[in-house]
Amino acid sequence: MVKIAFKNLSAAEKILKIDEEAAYISAYNAMMKLGRVLVYLNGFKPTDKHQHKTVVDISYRILGDEFKNLVDKFDLMRRKRNQFTYDISKPLSESEVKNAIKTAYDFFESVRTEVFSKDPQLRLFKF
């Protein structure tokens, strides 16, 4: 799932040139996949109807206060994604999308570090 998340991030950068909304969604989806990796790796499984919010909340609990700002950005992206998905009058700016992609890359690095600390054998895989 980490490789797929990285692929989503790479796609987000390419898509940005033609569709800001699609790029934002791709960056958000990468973060959600990475959040799920954290959740599953720590023995949890979100099963309620608020799975996205649950993944964000558990990601914060796993990563801790050091990553509060990063997880807050993840939560903001979650809320913004809902907003522009259901309220078409709220367009995204290119700078918002670029910031979202940067946030997703930062989250990727944080999750990768956490994954490696939990299971060092995963270092054998290239991602």
N, C-alpha and C positions, 0 to 999 in steps of 0.2 A: 504494500500500500504506500510505502514511503517513495518508491520509484514512481508510482502513478502520481503522487502529489507533486514530485519534482517536475514531472512531465506537464502537469497542469500549470505550474509556475512558468515554465518555459513558454508554454502556449500563451499564457496571459500577456507576456511581453510582446509576442508577435501579433496577437489579436488587437492589442492596444492601438495599433496603427489604423485599424479599420472599424473597431467597435468597442467603445469604452465600457459599455455595460457588460458585454460578453467577457472582456478582459477582467473586470472586477469579479464577476461570478467565477471565473476560472481561478483567480487568486484566492477567493473565499473558499471554493471547493477544495483547493490544496490545503488550506488551513484546517478545514473540517476533517479531511482525511488524516492529517497529522495529529489532530486532537484525538481522533478515534484510536490511532496507534497508541497514544499515551494512555488513554482510558483502558483499552484492552490489555496493554502490557502490564498495567497495574491491577488487573483482575476485576475490572468493572465492566458493565455492559449497560449502556443507556437504553431503557425500554419504554420510557413514558412518552407521552405525545409531544413533549418539549425536548426532543433529543439534541437539537442544536444548542440550546441554552445549557442543557446538562453537560454536554461535551465542553463547552466554554468554562463552566463552573468547575468541573473536575480537573480540567487542564490547569486552572489557577491553583487548585489545592495540591496538585502534583508538583508543578514547577515552583510554587512558593512566591513569597513577597518580592523576591528579587526580580521576578518577571511580571509583576502586577501591571506595569504600564503596557507591556506587550500584550498581555491577555485582555486588558481593557480595550486595546485597539481591535483585537479579535472580536470582542463583544460588540463594539461599535460597528464593525463590518457586518456582523450578523444582523444587527438591527437595521442598518442602512440597506442591506440586501433585501430584507423584508419590505422595507419602505418603498424602494423603487420597483420591486416586483409587483406590489399590490396598488401602488399609487403612481401611475405613469406620468404625473405632472412634476415629478422630482428627478430631473436629469442629474447625471454625475459629471463632474468636471474631469479633464484629463489629469490635473494635479492630484485629485482625490484617488484616481485609479493608480497613478504612479506610486503614491504613498501606500496604497493597499498592497501593491506588488512588493514594495520594499518591506512592509510589515510581514507579509507572507514569507519572504526569504529569511527574515530575522527569526520568525517562528520556526521555520524549517531547521535552522541551525540549532535552536534551543531544544527542539524535539530530538534531533539527531544526537546531540550530546546526552540527553536523558536516556535515549534508547541504548546508546553504547554503554552507559554506566550500568544499566540494568542487565544487558546481555552483550558482553564484549565480543562474542563470536560474530555478532552482526557486523563488526568492522570488516569482515571478510567480503561483504557485499559492497559493491560500488554504488553509493548514492550520497 
